[in-house]
Amino acid sequence: MNEMRGTERAQTSEDERERRLRALLVSAQQGDAAAYRRFLTELAGFLRAFLRRRMTRLPDDIEDLIQETLLAVHNKRHTYDPAQPVTKWLHAIARYKLIDLLRRRSRVELLTDALDDVDELLFAVDEAAADVRRDLEQLLEQLPDKQRLPIVHVKLEGRSVHETARLTGLSESAVKVGVHRGLKALAAMVRSKS
């Protein structure tokens, strides 16, 4: 009986959150800036809980993923259909951002059929990928910042040359040169160790 009440309370809480988030987003779509700020604040808490349960092996990436998801929601807020559940729409965006993160991190091989079961993707461990990443990090540490940072930002994190230039303080051409020379130096290091 207590278990049934707990389940009912959890469902009521989810229903209430759904109604609250939907009302705030609909108000925001109609131009209510205060409602939009409340929506984003509540959404950040909702996402934090959602992602913590799914990213136990990537705890350092949670806040970055929350920010990426909030930005995606901001950019796509005009596409939300109030006739649809807002939490389902938000889960879809968060899942896609999570999958993007996993692709960038090369943690798992994504299979189209597995997209609905994100939990399985998150807990899959690829020992070889972890070894490669560790070896790559050791090699990257040997490069000067002018080469290492452009490679990390552009090639590993998937940032644009423009964004990398802004982050590092280098010119865009220096970023391109840094990537080119850094990759060449990494290849030479790998050849010398073989």
C-alpha positions in Angstrom: 0.0 0.0 0.0 2.8 2.4 0.9 4.6 1.5 -2.3 1.5 2.3 -4.3 1.2 5.7 -2.6 4.8 6.5 -3.3 4.3 5.7 -7.0 1.2 7.9 -7.0 3.1 10.7 -5.4 6.0 10.4 -7.9 3.4 10.4 -10.8 1.7 13.5 -9.3 5.1 15.2 -8.9 5.9 14.4 -12.6 2.5 15.6 -13.7 2.9 18.9 -11.7 6.4 19.4 -13.2 5.0 18.8 -16.7 2.2 21.3 -16.2 4.5 23.9 -14.7 7.2 23.6 -17.3 4.6 23.6 -20.1 2.9 26.7 -18.8 6.2 28.6 -18.4 7.4 27.7 -21.9 4.1 28.6 -23.5 4.2 32.0 -21.7 7.8 32.4 -22.8 6.8 31.7 -26.4 4.3 34.5 -26.0 7.0 36.9 -25.0 7.0 36.7 -21.1 10.7 37.1 -20.3 10.2 36.4 -16.6 8.5 33.1 -17.3 11.3 32.2 -19.7 13.9 32.9 -16.9 11.9 30.7 -14.5 11.6 28.0 -17.2 15.3 27.9 -17.8 16.1 27.8 -14.0 13.6 24.9 -13.5 14.8 23.2 -16.6 18.5 23.4 -15.4 17.5 21.6 -12.2 15.4 19.0 -14.1 18.3 18.4 -16.5 20.8 18.1 -13.7 18.7 15.3 -12.1 18.0 13.6 -15.4 21.7 13.6 -16.5 23.2 12.7 -13.1 21.2 9.4 -13.2 22.6 8.7 -16.7 26.1 10.0 -16.5 27.5 8.3 -13.5 30.8 7.7 -15.4 31.0 11.2 -16.8 30.2 13.4 -13.8 32.7 16.1 -14.9 30.7 16.6 -18.2 27.3 17.1 -16.6 27.4 20.9 -16.2 28.8 21.4 -19.8 26.0 19.2 -21.1 23.4 21.1 -19.2 24.6 24.3 -20.8 24.7 22.8 -24.3 21.1 21.5 -23.7 19.9 24.8 -22.4 21.4 26.5 -25.5 19.7 23.9 -27.8 16.4 24.4 -26.0 16.8 28.2 -26.4 17.5 27.9 -30.1 14.6 25.4 -30.7 12.0 26.9 -28.3 9.9 28.1 -31.2 9.5 24.5 -32.4 7.8 23.3 -29.2 4.2 22.3 -29.8 2.1 23.0 -26.6 -0.2 20.1 -27.6 2.8 17.8 -26.8 4.3 16.9 -23.5 7.1 19.3 -22.8 9.2 16.8 -20.8 9.2 14.4 -23.7 10.4 17.2 -26.0 13.1 18.2 -23.4 14.2 14.5 -23.0 14.7 14.2 -26.7 16.9 17.3 -26.9 18.9 16.2 -23.8 19.3 12.7 -25.3 20.6 14.1 -28.6 23.1 16.4 -26.8 24.2 13.4 -24.7 24.7 11.3 -27.8 26.7 14.2 -29.3 28.9 14.3 -26.2 29.5 10.5 -26.4 30.4 10.8 -30.0 32.9 13.5 -29.3 34.3 11.5 -26.4 34.5 8.3 -28.4 33.1 6.4 -25.4 30.7 4.1 -27.3 29.8 3.0 -30.8 26.3 4.3 -31.4 23.8 2.0 -33.0 20.6 3.4 -34.5 18.5 0.8 -32.8 19.9 1.7 -29.4 19.1 5.4 -29.4 16.0 4.8 -27.3 18.0 3.1 -24.6 20.5 5.7 -23.6 21.3 4.0 -20.3 22.9 1.1 -22.1 25.0 3.5 -24.1 26.2 5.3 -21.0 27.4 2.2 -19.2 29.1 0.6 -22.1 32.8 0.6 -21.4 35.4 0.4 -24.2 38.7 -0.5 -22.7 40.6 0.0 -25.9 39.2 3.5 -26.4 40.2 4.4 -22.8 43.8 3.2 -23.5 44.0 5.2 -26.8 42.7 8.3 -25.1 45.2 8.0 -22.3 48.1 7.5 -24.8 46.8 10.4 -26.8 46.7 12.7 -23.7 50.3 11.7 -22.9 51.4 12.5 -26.5 49.5 15.8 -26.5 51.2 16.9 -23.2 54.5 16.9 -25.1 53.3 19.5 -27.6 53.6 23.2 -27.1 50.3 25.0 -26.3 50.2 26.6 -29.8 49.8 23.1 -31.2 48.1 21.2 -28.3 45.2 23.6 -27.7 44.1 23.8 -31.3 44.1 20.0 -31.6 42.2 19.6 -28.4 39.6 22.2 -29.3 39.2 21.5 -33.0 39.8 17.8 -33.4 38.8 16.4 -30.1 36.1 18.7 -28.9 34.7 19.5 -32.4 34.9 23.3 -32.0 35.2 25.6 -35.0 38.5 27.3 -35.9 36.8 30.6 -35.2 35.7 29.5 -31.7 39.1 28.0 -30.9 40.8 31.2 -31.9 38.5 33.1 -29.5 39.2 30.6 -26.7 42.9 30.5 -27.1 43.7 34.0 -28.1 45.4 32.8 -31.3 44.5 34.0 -34.8 42.4 31.7 -37.0 45.4 31.1 -39.2 47.5 30.3 -36.2 44.9 27.7 -35.1 45.0 26.1 -38.5 48.8 26.0 -38.5 48.8 24.7 -35.0 46.5 21.8 -35.9 48.5 21.0 -39.0 51.9 21.1 -37.3 50.6 19.4 -34.1 49.2 16.5 -36.0 52.4 16.2 -38.0 54.4 16.2 -34.7 52.0 13.6 -33.2 52.5 11.3 -36.2 56.3 11.6 -35.9 56.1 10.7 -32.2 53.9 7.7 -32.9 56.3 6.6 -35.7 59.3 6.9 -33.4 57.7 4.8 -30.7 56.8 2.0 -33.2 
